[in-house]
Amino acid sequence: MKKNIIQSTFYLILVSVVAKALSFLVRILLARELLGDAMNLYSLAAPTMVILITLAQMGIPAALSKVIAQKQRAAQPLKTSILLSLATNLLVMLAYCLFLPILAKQILKQDMIQPVLWAIVPLIPLVSLSGILKGYLFGIQRHLSATAAQLFEEGTRIIFLLIVFRMYPHLGVTDMARIAMLSVSVGEAGSCLFMLCMLRKKTSGHLQLQRLFTNLHRSSFDEVLAISIPMTGSRLIGSFTYFLEPIIMVMGLSALSAAGMVNAYGQLNGYVLPILTMPSFVTVTLSNFLLPSFTYHHARGNHKTAGKLFTIIIGTCFLIGFTCSFLCFYFAQDLLMLFYHNATGAHLLRSLAWPFAFYSLQPPLSSMLHALSYSRRAMWDTCLGSLCRLLCVAFLTMLVGEASLAIGLTLGMMLTTLLHAFNVTYALHHPKAEKQ
């Protein structure tokens, strides 16, 4: 049994690392193929995509997996999740289609971005279906199949981009950005097909469409919503901040000034941040797979062993972050040329390198807060950091222009990290304090 658990964990880590590597390859491919203006449009539309995904899924996938795992039955929660997703998707798609012209012309002040925003529409039902399938697979304890779906998602997306960009080498700026956005939907479709094939192969006959919407009970809806709504609230903080940032950034600026800010925003999110956050797939993996051991020992009074584990986790994450920051500071231009064949944003990468050494501490600190039942404090830390970032962009843009983006990003990240560190220290020294 122990050997099987270790083997399964190893496979999950391996698949997760490969999936993150493929995801980074997608970013490299987009940065190399998209023209500068196309990357700006894609980066400007990405926050809208993120918040729509959060609203469309509404925390249902995680709630579905938890309810199935707890109840040892899948039919009722699955039916409920499908109905809730259908209703949510219809509302989100209708509201988004009505709001889209206003968002493009009056809020983002970019008429060219409308086709890119329209390309998000097919993603809404696809990402909901993908989430339900993953939640179902996790709930029936088929973790490897659910995790492997991301390999097919990123692989399908890479193949689609390579084919389209080779077949149509002279696409315009708007068309390139629209293809990049459509590739996200193509990737989700590939992921759904893989999971449906796996379910058909292993659970043939279990899911009968003609009986999908029969014998529904209100208790099933209550079970799913009781978990999904709080999770949606937490996730909305980050995605809503990401959505508001470009809107606040161009608000009150002239057309010329807004164009310069959009260009800086594209450099930051399209070229610089993917490199700065590259170590996150390692630090997140360490947090997900090592911190349960800390929780186990801490709960049983083995504080010395738990402290050693925490020190190892934090030290390893900081070492990884420090190494990445060192490389980004001294080899900024070389890294950009290596990954993107383009040195755009080298100065920005160098200026953000050292502060982002502390970003690698956020995943383990956040996991520690959840493990110690301080989840509400973790949420407030994130909220305050996000608010700090937005306020910097809102009040400093008129004073320092493009530099407000880097200042807001740095201060918000540092504030969240320091608050996490303070709360972890407090939790460890006040174990009887009121939690949550």
N, C-alpha and C positions, 0 to 999 in steps of 0.2 A: 504493500500500500504506500509506504513512504517513498519507495523508489518510483512508483507511478506519479506521485505528486511532484517530486523533483523533476522528473522527466517532462511532465506536462507544463510545469512552470518554465523550464528551459525553452521548450518549443514556443510558448507564448511570448517570452522575451525576444527570441530570435525573430519570430514573425513580426512583432511590433517594431523592432529595429529596422528590418528590411522595409516595412511599410513606410516608416518615417524617412528612410533614405530615398524611396521612390517619390515621396511627397516633395522632398527637397529637389529631386531631379526635375519635377514638374516646374518648380519655381525657377530653376536655372534655365530650362527650355523656354519659358515665357519671357524671361529677362533677355535672352539672346535673340529671340525671334521677333518680339514686339518692338515697334518703333517707340521712341521716347514719349510721344503724345499718346500712343495707344496704351502704353503702360500707365500713364497718368489717368486715362479714362477708366481703365480696368481697376486701378487702385482706388479711384474715387467711388466706383460702384460696389466694391467689395464690402464695405460696412453695411450697405443696404442688404446685400445677400446674407450676411451673417445674422442680422436681426430678424430677417424673414425666416431663416432656418430655425432660429430659436422659437419664434412665434408658431411656426408650422408644426414643429415637433412637440412643443408645450410640455417637455419633460416626460412624455408618454413612453418612449422606449425604455428608460431606466425604471419607471414605475411598473411597466409590464414585466420586465425581467424579475423585479423584486417580488411582485405578487405571485407570479408563477412559481418561483423558487420557494416561497413561503407556504403556498397552498397546495403544492404538489399536483396542481391541475392547470391546464392551459386553455381550455375551450372558452370559459366565461371571460377571463381577462382579455383574451385575444379578440373576441367579438366586440367587447367594450372599447378596446383600444382602436380598432378599425373604425367603429362608428364615431368616436370622438375625433379621430384624425380626419375623417371625411368632413365633418362639420367645421372643424377648425380650418382645414384647407380651403373650403369654399369661402369662408368669411375673410381669410387672409388674402386670397387671390382677388376677390372682388374689391376689397378696400385698397389693395396695392394698385390694381389697374386704374382705379378712379384717381388715386393720389399721384400716380407716376408722372403725368405731365407737369404738375405743380412742383414736384420734387426736382425735376430736371431743369425747368426754365426759371422758376422763381427762387428756389432754395439753393440748389447747387450752381445755378447760373451757367449751365453748360448744355446748350441745345443738342450738341453732338452726342451726348451721353444717353439719349433716349433709347436708341436701338440696343445699347448695352444693358440698360435697365429692363427692357422687354425680354432680353435673353434669360433673365432670372426666373421668369414665370414657370417654365416647365420644371425647374428645379424643385419647386414647392411640393408638388405631389410625390416626386421621385424620392426626395430626401425623407419624407414622412414614411413612405413604404419601406425604404431602406432601414430606417430607425426601428420600425415595428418588427421587421424580420430579424434584426440584430438583437432586439430586446427579447424576442421569442427564443432565439438560439441560446442567448445567455441564460434565460430562465430555465431551459431544459438541460442546462449544464453542458452545452456544446460550445465551449469558449473558443476553441481553436478554429472552428468553422466561422464563427462570428468575427474573429480577429483577422482571419485569412481573407475575408471579404474586402478588406481595405487594400490588399495586394491587387485584387482584380479591379478595384476602383481606380487606383493610381495607374495601374498598367493600361487599362482601357483608355484613360485620359491621355496618357503619353502617346499611345498609338494613334488616337484620333488627331491630336495636335500635329504629330509628324506627318500624317497623310495629308491633312488639309493645307498645312504650310508648304508642303512640297508640291502639291497639285496647283495651288494658287499663290505663287511667290510674290505677286504684285498687288496684294490686297491694300485697300486704303486703311487709314488710321482707325476709323470707326468699325470697319469690318473685322480688323484684327482683334480689337478689344471685344467685339461681340463673339467671335469664335472662341476666344480665351474663356469668356463667361459660359458659353454653351458647353465647353469641355467639362465643366463641373457636373452638368446634368448627364452627359455621356458617361462619366465615371460612375455616378450614382446608379445609372441604368445597368452598367456592367456588374456592379456590386450586387444589385437586386437579382439579376439573372443567375449569378453564382449561388447566392443563398437559396433561391427557389429550387435550383437543381439539387442542392444538397438536401433540402427538405423533402423533395420528391423522391430522392434516392433512399433516404433513411426512414421517413415517416409516411410512406405511401398509404393513403386511405385514412389518415388521422384527420386531415382537414377537408371537410366536404362543404363546398360553396353553398349548396342548396340548404344546408342547416346552419349557415353562418350567423344568421340574424334571428334565430329562434331562441326561446327560453332565456331572454335577457332579464336581469334583475337590477334594481336600483343599487343594491349593495355592491355589485360589481363596479358600477360607475364610481361609487363613493371610495372604494378601495384604490382605484387607479388615480382619481383626482386628488385624494388626500396626500399622495406622494408627488404627483406630477406638478401641482400648482406651486408648492414651496420651491421645488427645484427650478421651475421656470423663473421665479422671482430672482433667485440667486444668479442664474445665467444671464438674465436680462441686464443686470448691472454692467457687466463687461461689454456685451454686444451693443447696448444702448449708448454707452460711452463711445464706442468705436463708430457708431452710426452718427452721433451728434458732432464728432470732432470735425469732419470736413464741412459740415453745415455752418458751424460756428466760425470756422477758419475763413470762409469767404464772405460771411455776413458783414455788410457795411463797407466792403472794399469796392474799388472801381474795377472795371473789366480787366485793365492791364495788371493791376495789383493781384486780382484774383487768379489770373493766369499764372503769375509767378508763384503764388502759394500752391496752386494745384501741381505745378512742376516739382516743387520741393516735396510735396506730399507723396508724389509718385516715386521720387528718388528714395525717400525714407522707407516707404512700405514695400516698394518693388525690388530694391537692391540692398539696402542697408540692414533692415530688420531681419530678413531671412538668414543673413550671416551672423548677426549678433545673437540671435536666438537658436542657432544651430545646436548648441549643447543641450537644449531643453529635452530632446528625445531621450538622452541618457539620464538626465537628472529626474525627469518624470518617471522613467522606468525604475530607477533606484528607489524613488519615493513609494511607488505602487507596490513593489515587491519586497522591499526591506523593512518598511515601517510597520507592517503587521507584527513582525518579530518584536519590535519595541513595545507595541501595545500589549503583547502577550506577557512579556517580562514585567512591565510596569504594573499591570493589573494584578500580578501575583506577588508584588512586593520585592521583586528582584531589581531594585533601583540601580544598583551598581552595573549590572549587565545591560539594563536598558540605557543607562547613561553612556556606556561605551558604544552601543549600537548607534545612538543618536550622534555622538561625536564622529564616528566613522562616516555616517551618512552626510552630515553637514560638511565635514572636512573633504570628502571625496567630491561633493558637488561644487564646493568653492574652488578646489584645485582645478576641476574641469573648466569652470567659469573663468578663473584667472588665466589659465592657459589660452583659452579662446580670446580673451581680452588682450593678452600680450601679442598674439598673432595679428589681431585686428589693428592694434595700434602701430606696430612696427612694419606690417606687411599689408596695409590697407589696399593700396593700389594693386599689388600683386594678387591678392585674393579676389578682388573684383574682376581683374583680367582673367584669372583662372576659371572662375565660375561663369562669368557673363560675357567675356571678351569685350569688356567695356569698363572704363575706370570711373564712370559716373557715380558721384557720392563718396569719393575717397576721403575728402576732408570731413564729411559728416560721420563716416564710419570711424575715423580716428578720434574724433571728439567724443563719441559715445562709448568708445571701447572700455575704458576703465570703470565708469559707473555701472556698466552692464555686467561686470564681474559679480556684482551682488544679486543680479537677477536670477542666477543659478541657485540661490538660496530659497527662492520663493516656493518651489514645489515641495521640498521636504518640510519647510516651516508650515505651509498650509496643511499638509497631510498630518503633521503633528497636532495642529489645532483641532482637526476633525477627530483624530485618534483620542485626544484628551477631552472630547465633548465640548469644545469651545467653537463650534461651527458658526454660531451667530457672530462671535467676535471676528472670525475670519471673513465673514461676509461684510461686516462694517469696515474692516481694514481695506478691503477691495473697493468698497464704495467711496471711502475717503480719498484713496489714491486716485480713483477715476475722477472724482470731483475736482481734485487738485489739478489734474491734467487738463480738464476742460476749462477751468478758470484761468490757467496760464495761457491757453490758446486764445480765450476770449479777451483778456485784458492786455496781453503782451504783443498781439499781432500788429496792432497799430503802432507800437513803439519800436519793436525789433524785427518785425516782418517774419521772414522764414525761420529765423532762429527760435521763434516761440514754439514751434513743433518739437524741436529737440529738447528745449527747456521743460516743456510740459510733460513730455514722455519720461525724461530723467527724474524730475521731481515726483511725479506720480508713482513711478516704479519704486524709487527709494523710500517714499513715505509708506507704501504698502509693505515693503520688506521690513522696514524698521518696526512698524506696528506689529507685524507677525512675530518678529523676534522678541519684542517686549512682552507680548501676550503668551508666547511659549515659555519664556522665563517665569512669568507670573504664575502660569498654570503648573509648572514643575515645582515651584516653591510654595504654592497654596493649593494642595490637592483637595482640600475640603471646601474650597470656595464654590459658590453657586455657579453652575455651568449653564451654557446655552443663554 
